[in-house]
């Protein structure tokens, strides 16, 4: 596989992995709820993942959208979590989002340079 294809596919694969990672946080509802409350709680906990799935779908064609949204989310999470938290809070959520944003941006630059 050549470098160009790797740069094209890497942000897409990493963004899907990031969505799956975020979805893991919804699993805690199974210990707290049952019945229709469980369904509603699971849906609510999966809302961020569903939003990111929509972003991934749009970013599949428009790399710059993915770069902007994933970067904005990383910055937003740092502000929303507050500055008094351990560094791991930021590293495990904002870190992957920053990485995905960088790869989408590199992919966008590559396409722009080649005239696609």
PLY file of the C-alpha trace (Angstrom):
ply
format ascii 1.0
element vertex 116
property float x
property float y
property float z
element edge 115
property int vertex1
property int vertex2
end_header
0.00 0.00 0.00
1.48 3.34 -0.97
1.84 6.37 1.27
-1.01 8.24 -0.42
-3.52 5.48 0.32
-2.33 5.18 3.91
-2.83 8.91 4.43
-6.29 8.61 2.90
-7.46 5.63 4.97
-5.75 6.27 8.31
-8.05 9.08 9.55
-11.14 7.16 8.47
-10.10 4.00 10.32
-8.98 5.94 13.40
-12.21 7.95 13.49
-14.27 4.76 13.47
-12.07 3.36 16.25
-12.60 6.61 18.20
-16.39 6.29 17.85
-16.21 2.70 19.09
-14.06 3.84 22.01
-16.58 6.53 22.95
-19.37 3.96 22.69
-17.73 1.86 25.40
-18.70 4.50 27.94
-22.37 3.72 27.30
-22.01 0.20 28.68
-22.37 1.38 32.26
-26.14 1.72 31.77
-26.56 -2.06 31.86
-25.80 -2.14 35.58
-28.12 0.73 36.48
-31.27 0.31 34.37
-33.63 -2.32 33.02
-36.50 -2.49 30.54
-37.45 0.66 28.66
-35.36 2.77 31.03
-32.35 0.81 29.79
-33.23 1.48 26.15
-33.66 5.20 26.78
-30.49 5.45 28.87
-28.48 3.53 26.26
-29.77 5.81 23.50
-28.87 8.91 25.51
-25.39 7.58 26.30
-24.81 6.73 22.63
-25.85 10.18 21.34
-22.25 11.49 21.15
-21.24 8.38 19.23
-24.15 8.82 16.82
-23.17 12.44 16.24
-19.59 11.39 15.57
-20.79 8.69 13.18
-22.55 11.41 11.19
-19.34 13.45 11.25
-17.35 10.44 10.05
-19.83 9.93 7.20
-19.47 13.57 6.12
-15.71 13.52 6.64
-15.40 10.49 4.40
-15.75 12.85 1.45
-14.82 16.19 3.04
-11.61 15.71 5.01
-11.49 19.31 6.20
-14.84 18.88 7.98
-13.38 15.97 9.93
-10.26 17.94 10.79
-12.28 20.89 12.08
-14.89 18.91 14.03
-12.45 16.50 15.69
-10.13 19.39 16.61
-13.05 21.44 17.96
-14.25 18.49 20.03
-10.79 17.97 21.53
-10.59 21.62 22.56
-14.20 21.62 23.80
-13.59 18.54 25.95
-10.60 20.16 27.63
-12.66 23.23 28.51
-15.74 21.22 29.50
-13.77 18.86 31.77
-12.05 21.78 33.46
-8.40 22.41 34.04
-8.12 20.81 37.47
-8.35 17.22 36.26
-5.54 14.69 35.93
-3.77 14.78 32.57
-5.14 11.32 31.73
-8.65 12.77 31.41
-7.43 14.86 28.51
-5.04 12.31 27.03
-7.60 9.54 26.60
-10.41 11.62 25.11
-8.87 14.74 23.57
-5.65 13.01 22.52
-7.20 10.59 20.03
-9.49 13.33 18.76
-6.48 15.60 18.10
-4.70 12.76 16.32
-7.70 12.05 14.09
-8.00 15.77 13.33
-4.34 15.97 12.34
-4.64 12.97 10.01
-7.80 14.35 8.39
-5.98 17.65 7.88
-2.98 15.90 6.31
-5.33 13.95 4.05
-7.05 17.19 3.04
-3.69 18.83 2.28
-2.67 15.84 0.19
-5.88 15.99 -1.85
-5.57 19.75 -2.25
-1.98 19.39 -3.45
-2.88 16.70 -5.97
-5.88 18.67 -7.23
-8.62 16.23 -6.25
0 1
1 2
2 3
3 4
4 5
5 6
6 7
7 8
8 9
9 10
10 11
11 12
12 13
13 14
14 15
15 16
16 17
17 18
18 19
19 20
20 21
21 22
22 23
23 24
24 25
25 26
26 27
27 28
28 29
29 30
30 31
31 32
32 33
33 34
34 35
35 36
36 37
37 38
38 39
39 40
40 41
41 42
42 43
43 44
44 45
45 46
46 47
47 48
48 49
49 50
50 51
51 52
52 53
53 54
54 55
55 56
56 57
57 58
58 59
59 60
60 61
61 62
62 63
63 64
64 65
65 66
66 67
67 68
68 69
69 70
70 71
71 72
72 73
73 74
74 75
75 76
76 77
77 78
78 79
79 80
80 81
81 82
82 83
83 84
84 85
85 86
86 87
87 88
88 89
89 90
90 91
91 92
92 93
93 94
94 95
95 96
96 97
97 98
98 99
99 100
100 101
101 102
102 103
103 104
104 105
105 106
106 107
107 108
108 109
109 110
110 111
111 112
112 113
113 114
114 115
